[in-house]
């Protein structure tokens, strides 16, 4: 019977080969999901994360870590460390449909990679020995705790945004990925903290690859089961400016219930009659109670009937429709934009301006001016014809 220690390298190599194949599959799935132009931020981040994890899978091999000087491993370690904030950004792209990549996101990745390079090339030796330099110890400690910090941030965001997600499969998938990914990162931080020089033993390296393979397998199966652009958008959203004439269901999931048009019309009537969108804290649970529907039915009704992917976007569609009508009303020309935003249900001017610009491509002031100019021109033509 072969010795267990002699079998571990073979098992480790097999798992790493499977992981590399799985990451290539995930990269393809994310490429498919982001086939629209411009490519969604989540698809871009997911492909970058898949590439970074491929580097991590190869560079974390026990033979690689034991056979090369630390300075030579520095570029691969830097990419592996920067995978933690990259995972956090990818998770945020899953949570927030309006998420967009900004220059500061690239700076976050560069800061994590730069810290790792600095530690490997210069500070790591200074943090050890009989008289360690405390700034070097702090820098090394920050690098080792970075995955834990990012994991906690992601877990908190997952719990905050999970309930408002209306895409049922995405809710289940992202909850597993976020919580599973967070647990994986925390476990690896603990394992490397207990290992000499932060290098994993063959047994821990095998456990590392097994956990990562499990997470990626579930993610790949989830991505392949979702329709194209199922994670990062692509559905047409019906306007609520005429809420009693809802659009047909947009690309329902294969296992979802068929949307009842009468039930959808009743829901929209309830929102208008009770001015639900003007509530201080409108929630999915409160609307489900008002409509006397289970929450899962309400999520499907809004997503399939109107195309909204999260509950906040659904509520904002009513607020924005009301604000647009008020801004285009000549009789309300002198009412401040802030007052109209508050009347529609927004709590402050900043979120209103951002949501309005995203939906119309114009600022509220530009929209008002354009609408009033069009109205004045129409009236002038009417008078001339008479």
C-alpha positions as YAML, in Angstrom:
chain: A
units: angstrom
residues:
- id: 1
  name: UNK
  ca: [0.00, 0.00, 0.00]
- id: 2
  name: UNK
  ca: [1.58, 3.32, -1.02]
- id: 3
  name: UNK
  ca: [2.53, 5.72, 1.72]
- id: 4
  name: UNK
  ca: [0.05, 8.61, 2.13]
- id: 5
  name: UNK
  ca: [2.80, 11.23, 1.91]
- id: 6
  name: UNK
  ca: [3.91, 9.84, -1.45]
- id: 7
  name: UNK
  ca: [0.33, 10.04, -2.81]
- id: 8
  name: UNK
  ca: [-0.29, 13.63, -1.67]
- id: 9
  name: UNK
  ca: [1.77, 15.25, -4.47]
- id: 10
  name: UNK
  ca: [-0.14, 13.26, -7.09]
- id: 11
  name: UNK
  ca: [-3.50, 14.22, -5.60]
- id: 12
  name: UNK
  ca: [-2.37, 17.84, -5.34]
- id: 13
  name: UNK
  ca: [-1.29, 17.91, -8.99]
- id: 14
  name: UNK
  ca: [-4.59, 16.34, -10.10]
- id: 15
  name: UNK
  ca: [-6.62, 18.89, -8.14]
- id: 16
  name: UNK
  ca: [-4.61, 21.78, -9.54]
- id: 17
  name: UNK
  ca: [-5.11, 20.49, -13.08]
- id: 18
  name: UNK
  ca: [-8.86, 20.26, -12.47]
- id: 19
  name: UNK
  ca: [-8.84, 23.78, -11.01]
- id: 20
  name: UNK
  ca: [-7.07, 25.23, -14.03]
- id: 21
  name: UNK
  ca: [-9.60, 23.56, -16.34]
- id: 22
  name: UNK
  ca: [-12.46, 24.88, -14.18]
- id: 23
  name: UNK
  ca: [-11.06, 28.41, -14.25]
- id: 24
  name: UNK
  ca: [-10.84, 28.29, -18.04]
- id: 25
  name: UNK
  ca: [-14.48, 27.15, -18.13]
- id: 26
  name: UNK
  ca: [-15.48, 29.97, -15.80]
- id: 27
  name: UNK
  ca: [-13.63, 32.47, -17.93]
- id: 28
  name: UNK
  ca: [-15.59, 31.30, -20.96]
- id: 29
  name: UNK
  ca: [-18.90, 31.48, -19.07]
- id: 30
  name: UNK
  ca: [-18.14, 35.03, -17.93]
- id: 31
  name: UNK
  ca: [-17.13, 35.98, -21.47]
- id: 32
  name: UNK
  ca: [-20.48, 34.65, -22.68]
- id: 33
  name: UNK
  ca: [-22.36, 36.45, -19.91]
- id: 34
  name: UNK
  ca: [-20.63, 39.71, -20.78]
- id: 35
  name: UNK
  ca: [-21.04, 39.51, -24.52]
- id: 36
  name: UNK
  ca: [-22.88, 42.84, -24.61]
- id: 37
  name: UNK
  ca: [-21.02, 46.07, -25.26]
- id: 38
  name: UNK
  ca: [-19.90, 47.77, -23.18]
- id: 39
  name: UNK
  ca: [-18.91, 44.63, -21.31]
- id: 40
  name: UNK
  ca: [-20.43, 44.63, -17.80]
- id: 41
  name: UNK
  ca: [-18.05, 45.36, -14.94]
- id: 42
  name: UNK
  ca: [-18.87, 42.03, -13.28]
- id: 43
  name: UNK
  ca: [-17.85, 40.06, -16.36]
- id: 44
  name: UNK
  ca: [-14.58, 42.00, -16.64]
- id: 45
  name: UNK
  ca: [-13.78, 41.50, -12.96]
- id: 46
  name: UNK
  ca: [-14.72, 37.83, -13.11]
- id: 47
  name: UNK
  ca: [-12.36, 37.15, -16.00]
- id: 48
  name: UNK
  ca: [-9.57, 39.04, -14.22]
- id: 49
  name: UNK
  ca: [-10.23, 37.03, -11.05]
- id: 50
  name: UNK
  ca: [-10.14, 33.75, -13.00]
- id: 51
  name: UNK
  ca: [-6.75, 34.72, -14.46]
- id: 52
  name: UNK
  ca: [-5.45, 35.75, -11.03]
- id: 53
  name: UNK
  ca: [-6.61, 32.49, -9.48]
- id: 54
  name: UNK
  ca: [-4.80, 30.53, -12.19]
- id: 55
  name: UNK
  ca: [-1.59, 32.28, -11.15]
- id: 56
  name: UNK
  ca: [-2.41, 31.51, -7.50]
- id: 57
  name: UNK
  ca: [-3.07, 27.82, -8.20]
- id: 58
  name: UNK
  ca: [0.32, 27.43, -9.88]
- id: 59
  name: UNK
  ca: [2.38, 29.59, -7.53]
- id: 60
  name: UNK
  ca: [0.99, 28.03, -4.33]
- id: 61
  name: UNK
  ca: [2.34, 24.57, -5.19]
- id: 62
  name: UNK
  ca: [4.56, 23.34, -2.30]
- id: 63
  name: UNK
  ca: [7.41, 22.62, -4.72]
- id: 64
  name: UNK
  ca: [7.13, 26.13, -6.18]
- id: 65
  name: UNK
  ca: [7.17, 27.77, -2.73]
- id: 66
  name: UNK
  ca: [10.02, 25.61, -1.44]
- id: 67
  name: UNK
  ca: [12.20, 25.70, -4.55]
- id: 68
  name: UNK
  ca: [12.36, 29.41, -5.36]
- id: 69
  name: UNK
  ca: [13.72, 32.37, -3.35]
- id: 70
  name: UNK
  ca: [11.05, 34.67, -1.96]
- id: 71
  name: UNK
  ca: [12.09, 37.54, -4.24]
- id: 72
  name: UNK
  ca: [11.55, 35.37, -7.32]
- id: 73
  name: UNK
  ca: [8.08, 34.42, -6.09]
- id: 74
  name: UNK
  ca: [7.19, 38.08, -5.45]
- id: 75
  name: UNK
  ca: [5.23, 38.79, -8.71]
- id: 76
  name: UNK
  ca: [3.08, 35.66, -8.35]
- id: 77
  name: UNK
  ca: [2.51, 36.32, -4.62]
- id: 78
  name: UNK
  ca: [1.51, 39.91, -5.42]
- id: 79
  name: UNK
  ca: [-1.13, 38.72, -7.89]
- id: 80
  name: UNK
  ca: [-2.39, 36.12, -5.40]
- id: 81
  name: UNK
  ca: [-2.69, 38.69, -2.60]
- id: 82
  name: UNK
  ca: [-4.47, 41.16, -4.92]
- id: 83
  name: UNK
  ca: [-7.06, 38.45, -5.67]
- id: 84
  name: UNK
  ca: [-8.70, 39.27, -2.32]
- id: 85
  name: UNK
  ca: [-9.76, 42.85, -3.18]
- id: 86
  name: UNK
  ca: [-10.52, 41.67, -6.72]
- id: 87
  name: UNK
  ca: [-12.93, 39.09, -5.28]
- id: 88
  name: UNK
  ca: [-14.54, 41.83, -3.17]
- id: 89
  name: UNK
  ca: [-15.06, 44.00, -6.26]
- id: 90
  name: UNK
  ca: [-16.43, 41.03, -8.23]
- id: 91
  name: UNK
  ca: [-18.89, 40.30, -5.42]
- id: 92
  name: UNK
  ca: [-19.99, 43.95, -5.38]
- id: 93
  name: UNK
  ca: [-20.63, 43.74, -9.13]
- id: 94
  name: UNK
  ca: [-22.90, 40.77, -8.39]
- id: 95
  name: UNK
  ca: [-24.77, 42.71, -5.71]
- id: 96
  name: UNK
  ca: [-25.26, 46.09, -7.38]
- id: 97
  name: UNK
  ca: [-26.57, 46.10, -10.94]
- id: 98
  name: UNK
  ca: [-25.50, 49.75, -11.35]
- id: 99
  name: UNK
  ca: [-21.90, 49.05, -10.27]
- id: 100
  name: UNK
  ca: [-19.30, 50.55, -12.60]
- id: 101
  name: UNK
  ca: [-15.55, 50.22, -12.67]
- id: 102
  name: UNK
  ca: [-13.74, 53.38, -11.58]
- id: 103
  name: UNK
  ca: [-10.05, 54.36, -11.56]
- id: 104
  name: UNK
  ca: [-10.01, 53.98, -7.76]
- id: 105
  name: UNK
  ca: [-10.77, 50.26, -8.15]
- id: 106
  name: UNK
  ca: [-7.57, 49.81, -10.15]
- id: 107
  name: UNK
  ca: [-5.70, 51.73, -7.43]
- id: 108
  name: UNK
  ca: [-7.04, 49.31, -4.79]
- id: 109
  name: UNK
  ca: [-5.70, 46.34, -6.76]
- id: 110
  name: UNK
  ca: [-2.35, 48.06, -7.34]
- id: 111
  name: UNK
  ca: [-2.05, 48.97, -3.65]
- id: 112
  name: UNK
  ca: [-2.57, 45.33, -2.59]
- id: 113
  name: UNK
  ca: [-0.11, 44.02, -5.20]
- id: 114
  name: UNK
  ca: [2.42, 46.77, -4.35]
- id: 115
  name: UNK
  ca: [2.26, 46.02, -0.64]
- id: 116
  name: UNK
  ca: [2.96, 42.35, -1.34]
- id: 117
  name: UNK
  ca: [5.90, 43.16, -3.63]
- id: 118
  name: UNK
  ca: [7.35, 45.51, -1.02]
- id: 119
  name: UNK
  ca: [7.05, 42.86, 1.66]
- id: 120
  name: UNK
  ca: [8.59, 40.07, -0.43]
- id: 121
  name: UNK
  ca: [11.50, 42.10, -1.74]
- id: 122
  name: UNK
  ca: [12.39, 44.22, 1.29]
- id: 123
  name: UNK
  ca: [10.25, 44.12, 4.44]
- id: 124
  name: UNK
  ca: [9.76, 40.38, 5.06]
- id: 125
  name: UNK
  ca: [13.37, 39.77, 6.26]
- id: 126
  name: UNK
  ca: [13.22, 42.90, 8.42]
- id: 127
  name: UNK
  ca: [10.09, 41.62, 10.20]
- id: 128
  name: UNK
  ca: [11.98, 38.57, 11.52]
- id: 129
  name: UNK
  ca: [15.13, 37.98, 13.52]
- id: 130
  name: UNK
  ca: [16.15, 38.94, 17.05]
- id: 131
  name: UNK
  ca: [15.32, 42.64, 16.56]
- id: 132
  name: UNK
  ca: [12.41, 42.85, 14.09]
- id: 133
  name: UNK
  ca: [11.49, 46.26, 12.70]
- id: 134
  name: UNK
  ca: [7.92, 46.99, 13.78]
- id: 135
  name: UNK
  ca: [6.83, 48.83, 10.56]
- id: 136
  name: UNK
  ca: [7.90, 45.76, 8.60]
- id: 137
  name: UNK
  ca: [5.92, 43.52, 10.97]
- id: 138
  name: UNK
  ca: [2.88, 45.75, 10.53]
- id: 139
  name: UNK
  ca: [3.17, 45.63, 6.72]
- id: 140
  name: UNK
  ca: [3.49, 41.84, 6.69]
- id: 141
  name: UNK
  ca: [0.57, 41.53, 9.13]
- id: 142
  name: UNK
  ca: [-1.59, 43.76, 6.92]
- id: 143
  name: UNK
  ca: [-0.81, 41.62, 3.88]
- id: 144
  name: UNK
  ca: [-1.72, 38.40, 5.69]
- id: 145
  name: UNK
  ca: [-4.94, 39.85, 7.09]
- id: 146
  name: UNK
  ca: [-6.06, 41.42, 3.79]
- id: 147
  name: UNK
  ca: [-8.03, 38.35, 2.62]
- id: 148
  name: UNK
  ca: [-9.80, 38.24, 5.98]
- id: 149
  name: UNK
  ca: [-10.70, 41.94, 5.84]
- id: 150
  name: UNK
  ca: [-11.98, 41.64, 2.27]
- id: 151
  name: UNK
  ca: [-13.95, 38.51, 3.18]
- id: 152
  name: UNK
  ca: [-15.69, 40.27, 6.06]
- id: 153
  name: UNK
  ca: [-16.56, 43.24, 3.86]
- id: 154
  name: UNK
  ca: [-18.04, 40.93, 1.22]
- id: 155
  name: UNK
  ca: [-20.04, 38.93, 3.77]
- id: 156
  name: UNK
  ca: [-21.52, 42.11, 5.23]
- id: 157
  name: UNK
  ca: [-22.47, 43.40, 1.80]
- id: 158
  name: UNK
  ca: [-24.03, 40.04, 0.91]
- id: 159
  name: UNK
  ca: [-26.32, 40.11, 3.91]
- id: 160
  name: UNK
  ca: [-27.23, 43.73, 3.23]
- id: 161
  name: UNK
  ca: [-28.22, 43.27, -0.44]
- id: 162
  name: UNK
  ca: [-29.38, 39.66, -0.57]
- id: 163
  name: UNK
  ca: [-33.05, 40.24, 0.30]
- id: 164
  name: UNK
  ca: [-33.64, 42.92, -2.35]
- id: 165
  name: UNK
  ca: [-32.33, 40.71, -5.17]
- id: 166
  name: UNK
  ca: [-35.22, 39.63, -7.37]
- id: 167
  name: UNK
  ca: [-33.34, 37.10, -9.54]
- id: 168
  name: UNK
  ca: [-33.96, 33.86, -7.66]
- id: 169
  name: UNK
  ca: [-31.09, 31.79, -9.06]
- id: 170
  name: UNK
  ca: [-28.67, 34.66, -8.66]
- id: 171
  name: UNK
  ca: [-29.70, 35.03, -5.01]
- id: 172
  name: UNK
  ca: [-28.88, 31.40, -4.25]
- id: 173
  name: UNK
  ca: [-25.70, 31.36, -6.30]
- id: 174
  name: UNK
  ca: [-24.17, 34.54, -4.98]
- id: 175
  name: UNK
  ca: [-25.03, 33.69, -1.37]
- id: 176
  name: UNK
  ca: [-23.08, 30.44, -1.68]
- id: 177
  name: UNK
  ca: [-20.18, 32.04, -3.52]
- id: 178
  name: UNK
  ca: [-19.86, 34.95, -1.11]
- id: 179
  name: UNK
  ca: [-20.23, 32.97, 2.10]
- id: 180
  name: UNK
  ca: [-18.24, 30.02, 0.75]
- id: 181
  name: UNK
  ca: [-15.53, 32.31, -0.61]
- id: 182
  name: UNK
  ca: [-15.36, 34.22, 2.66]
- id: 183
  name: UNK
  ca: [-15.06, 31.01, 4.67]
- id: 184
  name: UNK
  ca: [-12.34, 29.78, 2.31]
- id: 185
  name: UNK
  ca: [-10.31, 32.98, 2.62]
- id: 186
  name: UNK
  ca: [-10.62, 33.01, 6.43]
- id: 187
  name: UNK
  ca: [-9.51, 29.37, 6.62]
- id: 188
  name: UNK
  ca: [-6.48, 30.05, 4.42]
- id: 189
  name: UNK
  ca: [-5.47, 33.10, 6.49]
- id: 190
  name: UNK
  ca: [-5.60, 30.93, 9.60]
- id: 191
  name: UNK
  ca: [-3.64, 28.10, 7.92]
- id: 192
  name: UNK
  ca: [-0.87, 30.35, 6.62]
- id: 193
  name: UNK
  ca: [-0.62, 32.19, 9.95]
- id: 194
  name: UNK
  ca: [0.10, 28.85, 11.65]
- id: 195
  name: UNK
  ca: [2.57, 27.66, 9.02]
- id: 196
  name: UNK
  ca: [6.31, 28.44, 9.11]
- id: 197
  name: UNK
  ca: [7.13, 31.38, 6.82]
- id: 198
  name: UNK
  ca: [3.50, 31.28, 5.68]
- id: 199
  name: UNK
  ca: [4.13, 28.26, 3.40]
- id: 200
  name: UNK
  ca: [1.49, 25.52, 3.44]
- id: 201
  name: UNK
  ca: [2.36, 21.92, 4.20]
- id: 202
  name: UNK
  ca: [1.43, 19.31, 1.54]
- id: 203
  name: UNK
  ca: [-1.68, 18.35, 3.51]
- id: 204
  name: UNK
  ca: [-2.88, 21.96, 3.92]
- id: 205
  name: UNK
  ca: [-2.08, 22.70, 0.28]
- id: 206
  name: UNK
  ca: [-4.31, 19.78, -0.70]
- id: 207
  name: UNK
  ca: [-7.10, 21.11, 1.54]
- id: 208
  name: UNK
  ca: [-6.60, 24.56, -0.01]
- id: 209
  name: UNK
  ca: [-7.10, 23.22, -3.53]
- id: 210
  name: UNK
  ca: [-10.05, 21.03, -2.49]
- id: 211
  name: UNK
  ca: [-11.94, 23.98, -0.98]
- id: 212
  name: UNK
  ca: [-11.24, 26.21, -3.97]
- id: 213
  name: UNK
  ca: [-12.30, 23.47, -6.40]
- id: 214
  name: UNK
  ca: [-15.61, 23.00, -4.55]
- id: 215
  name: UNK
  ca: [-16.41, 26.72, -4.69]
- id: 216
  name: UNK
  ca: [-15.49, 27.04, -8.35]
- id: 217
  name: UNK
  ca: [-17.46, 23.93, -9.33]
- id: 218
  name: UNK
  ca: [-20.65, 25.31, -7.80]
- id: 219
  name: UNK
  ca: [-20.00, 28.70, -9.40]
- id: 220
  name: UNK
  ca: [-19.36, 27.15, -12.83]
- id: 221
  name: UNK
  ca: [-22.54, 25.06, -12.65]
- id: 222
  name: UNK
  ca: [-24.52, 28.13, -11.60]
- id: 223
  name: UNK
  ca: [-23.11, 30.28, -14.37]
- id: 224
  name: UNK
  ca: [-23.74, 27.66, -17.02]
- id: 225
  name: UNK
  ca: [-27.34, 27.18, -15.88]
- id: 226
  name: UNK
  ca: [-28.12, 30.89, -15.98]
- id: 227
  name: UNK
  ca: [-29.19, 32.41, -19.31]
- id: 228
  name: UNK
  ca: [-26.73, 34.67, -21.13]
- id: 229
  name: UNK
  ca: [-26.23, 37.91, -19.17]
- id: 230
  name: UNK
  ca: [-28.08, 36.26, -16.27]
- id: 231
  name: UNK
  ca: [-25.74, 37.64, -13.63]
- id: 232
  name: UNK
  ca: [-24.89, 41.10, -14.88]
- id: 233
  name: UNK
  ca: [-27.97, 42.45, -16.59]
- id: 234
  name: UNK
  ca: [-29.33, 42.47, -20.08]
- id: 235
  name: UNK
  ca: [-33.06, 42.37, -19.36]
- id: 236
  name: UNK
  ca: [-35.36, 45.07, -20.67]
- id: 237
  name: UNK
  ca: [-36.95, 47.00, -17.81]
- id: 238
  name: UNK
  ca: [-40.50, 48.12, -18.25]
- id: 239
  name: UNK
  ca: [-41.27, 51.74, -17.46]
- id: 240
  name: UNK
  ca: [-43.62, 52.53, -14.59]
- id: 241
  name: UNK
  ca: [-44.64, 55.88, -16.05]
- id: 242
  name: UNK
  ca: [-47.72, 53.96, -17.26]
- id: 243
  name: UNK
  ca: [-47.89, 51.31, -14.54]
- id: 244
  name: UNK
  ca: [-51.25, 49.84, -15.50]
- id: 245
  name: UNK
  ca: [-49.92, 48.61, -18.83]
- id: 246
  name: UNK
  ca: [-47.03, 46.33, -17.81]
- id: 247
  name: UNK
  ca: [-44.66, 44.89, -20.36]
- id: 248
  name: UNK
  ca: [-44.65, 41.17, -21.22]
- id: 249
  name: UNK
  ca: [-42.48, 38.95, -19.01]
- id: 250
  name: UNK
  ca: [-38.79, 39.41, -20.00]
- id: 251
  name: UNK
  ca: [-37.02, 36.08, -20.54]
- id: 252
  name: UNK
  ca: [-38.31, 34.13, -17.50]
- id: 253
  name: UNK
  ca: [-36.17, 31.40, -16.01]
- id: 254
  name: UNK
  ca: [-37.04, 27.88, -17.22]
- id: 255
  name: UNK
  ca: [-38.24, 26.73, -13.79]
- id: 256
  name: UNK
  ca: [-40.16, 29.91, -12.89]
- id: 257
  name: UNK
  ca: [-43.91, 30.33, -12.61]
- id: 258
  name: UNK
  ca: [-45.72, 32.18, -15.40]
- id: 259
  name: UNK
  ca: [-46.50, 35.79, -14.52]
- id: 260
  name: UNK
  ca: [-50.20, 36.50, -14.06]
- id: 261
  name: UNK
  ca: [-51.00, 39.86, -15.80]
- id: 262
  name: UNK
  ca: [-53.99, 40.46, -13.53]
- id: 263
  name: UNK
  ca: [-51.85, 39.87, -10.44]
- id: 264
  name: UNK
  ca: [-49.18, 42.23, -11.76]
- id: 265
  name: UNK
  ca: [-51.77, 44.92, -12.53]
- id: 266
  name: UNK
  ca: [-53.21, 44.57, -9.02]
- id: 267
  name: UNK
  ca: [-49.73, 44.96, -7.53]
- id: 268
  name: UNK
  ca: [-49.07, 48.16, -9.48]
- id: 269
  name: UNK
  ca: [-52.45, 49.57, -8.49]
- id: 270
  name: UNK
  ca: [-51.66, 48.89, -4.82]
- id: 271
  name: UNK
  ca: [-48.34, 50.71, -5.07]
- id: 272
  name: UNK
  ca: [-50.06, 53.77, -6.56]
- id: 273
  name: UNK
  ca: [-53.12, 53.75, -4.32]
- id: 274
  name: UNK
  ca: [-51.06, 53.50, -1.13]
- id: 275
  name: UNK
  ca: [-48.19, 55.67, -2.45]
- id: 276
  name: UNK
  ca: [-45.93, 52.86, -1.32]
- id: 277
  name: UNK
  ca: [-42.89, 54.31, -3.08]
- id: 278
  name: UNK
  ca: [-43.13, 57.40, -0.87]
- id: 279
  name: UNK
  ca: [-42.74, 55.37, 2.32]
- id: 280
  name: UNK
  ca: [-39.70, 56.23, 4.41]
- id: 281
  name: UNK
  ca: [-38.39, 52.65, 4.31]
- id: 282
  name: UNK
  ca: [-40.25, 50.62, 1.68]
- id: 283
  name: UNK
  ca: [-39.29, 46.96, 1.92]
- id: 284
  name: UNK
  ca: [-40.05, 43.78, 0.05]
- id: 285
  name: UNK
  ca: [-41.63, 42.29, 3.17]
- id: 286
  name: UNK
  ca: [-43.93, 45.28, 3.66]
- id: 287
  name: UNK
  ca: [-45.09, 45.19, 0.04]
- id: 288
  name: UNK
  ca: [-45.62, 41.42, 0.24]
- id: 289
  name: UNK
  ca: [-47.85, 41.96, 3.28]
- id: 290
  name: UNK
  ca: [-49.76, 44.74, 1.51]
- id: 291
  name: UNK
  ca: [-50.29, 42.57, -1.59]
- id: 292
  name: UNK
  ca: [-50.97, 39.43, 0.51]
- id: 293
  name: UNK
  ca: [-48.31, 37.49, -1.42]
- id: 294
  name: UNK
  ca: [-45.38, 35.32, -0.31]
- id: 295
  name: UNK
  ca: [-42.07, 37.11, -0.81]
- id: 296
  name: UNK
  ca: [-40.81, 34.57, -3.37]
- id: 297
  name: UNK
  ca: [-43.96, 35.12, -5.49]
- id: 298
  name: UNK
  ca: [-43.55, 38.88, -5.26]
- id: 299
  name: UNK
  ca: [-39.91, 38.67, -6.35]
- id: 300
  name: UNK
  ca: [-40.84, 36.59, -9.39]
- id: 301
  name: UNK
  ca: [-43.75, 38.87, -10.24]
- id: 302
  name: UNK
  ca: [-41.62, 42.02, -10.27]
- id: 303
  name: UNK
  ca: [-38.65, 40.42, -12.03]
- id: 304
  name: UNK
  ca: [-40.56, 38.52, -14.70]
- id: 305
  name: UNK
  ca: [-43.36, 41.04, -15.19]
- id: 306
  name: UNK
  ca: [-41.33, 44.26, -15.24]
- id: 307
  name: UNK
  ca: [-37.72, 43.16, -15.73]
- id: 308
  name: UNK
  ca: [-36.35, 44.67, -12.52]
- id: 309
  name: UNK
  ca: [-33.43, 42.77, -11.00]
- id: 310
  name: UNK
  ca: [-33.59, 44.28, -7.51]
- id: 311
  name: UNK
  ca: [-36.35, 45.74, -5.35]
- id: 312
  name: UNK
  ca: [-34.75, 49.17, -4.96]
- id: 313
  name: UNK
  ca: [-34.79, 49.66, -8.74]
- id: 314
  name: UNK
  ca: [-38.48, 48.73, -8.78]
- id: 315
  name: UNK
  ca: [-39.31, 51.34, -6.12]
- id: 316
  name: UNK
  ca: [-37.15, 53.98, -7.80]
- id: 317
  name: UNK
  ca: [-38.98, 53.44, -11.10]
- id: 318
  name: UNK
  ca: [-42.17, 54.82, -9.51]
- id: 319
  name: UNK
  ca: [-40.32, 57.68, -7.88]
- id: 320
  name: UNK
  ca: [-38.58, 58.64, -11.12]
- id: 321
  name: UNK
  ca: [-41.81, 58.45, -13.14]
- id: 322
  name: UNK
  ca: [-43.44, 60.83, -10.65]
- id: 323
  name: UNK
  ca: [-40.45, 63.17, -10.67]
- id: 324
  name: UNK
  ca: [-40.33, 63.25, -14.48]
- id: 325
  name: UNK
  ca: [-44.00, 64.19, -14.65]
- id: 326
  name: UNK
  ca: [-43.50, 66.98, -12.09]
- id: 327
  name: UNK
  ca: [-40.42, 68.35, -13.85]
- id: 328
  name: UNK
  ca: [-42.28, 68.47, -17.18]
- id: 329
  name: UNK
  ca: [-45.30, 70.26, -15.65]
- id: 330
  name: UNK
  ca: [-45.25, 74.00, -16.56]
- id: 331
  name: UNK
  ca: [-47.41, 74.74, -13.52]
- id: 332
  name: UNK
  ca: [-44.60, 73.52, -11.24]
- id: 333
  name: UNK
  ca: [-41.83, 75.38, -13.01]
- id: 334
  name: UNK
  ca: [-40.88, 77.32, -9.86]
- id: 335
  name: UNK
  ca: [-40.84, 74.36, -7.45]
- id: 336
  name: UNK
  ca: [-37.25, 73.48, -6.41]
- id: 337
  name: UNK
  ca: [-35.94, 70.18, -7.74]
- id: 338
  name: UNK
  ca: [-35.11, 69.05, -4.19]
- id: 339
  name: UNK
  ca: [-38.77, 69.49, -3.18]
- id: 340
  name: UNK
  ca: [-39.94, 67.40, -6.15]
- id: 341
  name: UNK
  ca: [-37.41, 64.67, -5.31]
- id: 342
  name: UNK
  ca: [-38.54, 64.53, -1.69]
- id: 343
  name: UNK
  ca: [-42.21, 64.46, -2.73]
- id: 344
  name: UNK
  ca: [-41.49, 61.48, -5.00]
- id: 345
  name: UNK
  ca: [-39.96, 59.53, -2.11]
- id: 346
  name: UNK
  ca: [-36.22, 60.13, -2.39]
- id: 347
  name: UNK
  ca: [-34.52, 60.89, 0.90]
- id: 348
  name: UNK
  ca: [-31.83, 63.24, -0.46]
- id: 349
  name: UNK
  ca: [-30.80, 64.98, -3.67]
- id: 350
  name: UNK
  ca: [-27.64, 62.92, -4.34]
- id: 351
  name: UNK
  ca: [-29.29, 59.50, -4.93]
- id: 352
  name: UNK
  ca: [-32.06, 61.23, -6.90]
- id: 353
  name: UNK
  ca: [-29.62, 62.97, -9.24]
- id: 354
  name: UNK
  ca: [-27.65, 59.75, -9.83]
- id: 355
  name: UNK
  ca: [-30.74, 57.62, -10.46]
- id: 356
  name: UNK
  ca: [-32.27, 60.26, -12.73]
- id: 357
  name: UNK
  ca: [-29.11, 60.65, -14.81]
- id: 358
  name: UNK
  ca: [-28.76, 56.86, -15.13]
- id: 359
  name: UNK
  ca: [-32.32, 56.45, -16.41]
- id: 360
  name: UNK
  ca: [-32.69, 59.50, -18.68]
- id: 361
  name: UNK
  ca: [-29.11, 60.45, -19.55]
- id: 362
  name: UNK
  ca: [-29.90, 64.00, -18.37]
- id: 363
  name: UNK
  ca: [-29.66, 65.84, -15.09]
- id: 364
  name: UNK
  ca: [-33.03, 66.87, -13.56]
- id: 365
  name: UNK
  ca: [-32.34, 70.51, -14.50]
- id: 366
  name: UNK
  ca: [-31.56, 69.59, -18.11]
- id: 367
  name: UNK
  ca: [-34.65, 67.37, -18.30]
- id: 368
  name: UNK
  ca: [-36.89, 70.12, -16.92]
- id: 369
  name: UNK
  ca: [-35.51, 72.72, -19.32]
- id: 370
  name: UNK
  ca: [-35.83, 70.39, -22.29]
- id: 371
  name: UNK
  ca: [-39.39, 69.37, -21.38]
- id: 372
  name: UNK
  ca: [-40.56, 72.93, -20.76]
- id: 373
  name: UNK
  ca: [-38.95, 74.15, -23.99]
- id: 374
  name: UNK
  ca: [-40.71, 71.39, -25.91]
- id: 375
  name: UNK
  ca: [-44.01, 72.27, -24.21]
- id: 376
  name: UNK
  ca: [-43.59, 75.98, -25.05]
- id: 377
  name: UNK
  ca: [-42.78, 75.17, -28.67]
- id: 378
  name: UNK
  ca: [-45.84, 72.92, -28.93]
- id: 379
  name: UNK
  ca: [-48.09, 75.62, -27.48]
- id: 380
  name: UNK
  ca: [-46.68, 78.23, -29.87]
- id: 381
  name: UNK
  ca: [-47.33, 75.97, -32.88]
- id: 382
  name: UNK
  ca: [-50.86, 75.33, -31.65]
- id: 383
  name: UNK
  ca: [-51.58, 79.04, -31.32]
- id: 384
  name: UNK
  ca: [-50.16, 79.75, -34.78]
- id: 385
  name: UNK
  ca: [-52.38, 77.07, -36.33]
- id: 386
  name: UNK
  ca: [-55.43, 78.57, -34.65]
...
